Amino acid sequence: LYKNRNIIERFFARLKQFRGIATRYDKLKSTFLAAVQLVSAIIGIN
């Protein structure tokens, strides 16, 4: 269980490295969700 938790925690740490996600500049929920999905795809590719 800890092994899986570590993977998720590292993913969110990498996600928060993107400034727009960490500070949430987007006012609309849909725009923020699209940004999170885009960054998640970028992280997944790398």
Legacy VTK file of the C-alpha trace (Angstrom):
# vtk DataFile Version 3.0
C-alpha trace
ASCII
DATASET POLYDATA
POINTS 46 float
0.000 0.000 0.000
2.827 2.397 0.830
4.469 1.715 -2.533
1.354 2.926 -4.374
0.986 5.918 -2.068
4.558 6.960 -2.832
3.830 6.959 -6.568
0.779 9.194 -6.082
2.640 11.593 -3.780
5.503 11.938 -6.259
2.994 12.584 -9.075
1.331 15.409 -7.136
4.736 16.861 -6.259
5.611 16.977 -9.959
2.169 18.397 -10.756
2.700 21.242 -8.283
5.950 22.215 -9.989
3.865 23.822 -12.714
3.121 27.335 -11.518
-0.352 27.642 -13.000
-1.483 24.493 -11.259
0.087 25.285 -7.881
-1.342 28.812 -7.675
-4.553 28.157 -9.634
-4.642 31.227 -11.832
-7.652 29.875 -13.710
-10.999 31.100 -12.466
-13.154 28.543 -14.249
-13.273 24.961 -13.039
-13.241 23.623 -16.588
-10.125 25.608 -17.508
-8.300 24.419 -14.391
-9.288 20.812 -15.090
-8.020 21.119 -18.665
-4.690 22.460 -17.393
-4.381 19.595 -14.905
-5.132 17.072 -17.646
-2.586 18.655 -19.976
0.154 18.663 -17.343
-0.741 15.093 -16.368
-0.294 14.024 -19.982
3.068 15.780 -20.134
4.190 14.039 -16.950
2.930 10.719 -18.274
4.886 11.072 -21.493
8.113 11.850 -19.673
LINES 1 47
46 0 1 2 3 4 5 6 7 8 9 10 11 12 13 14 15 16 17 18 19 20 21 22 23 24 25 26 27 28 29 30 31 32 33 34 35 36 37 38 39 40 41 42 43 44 45
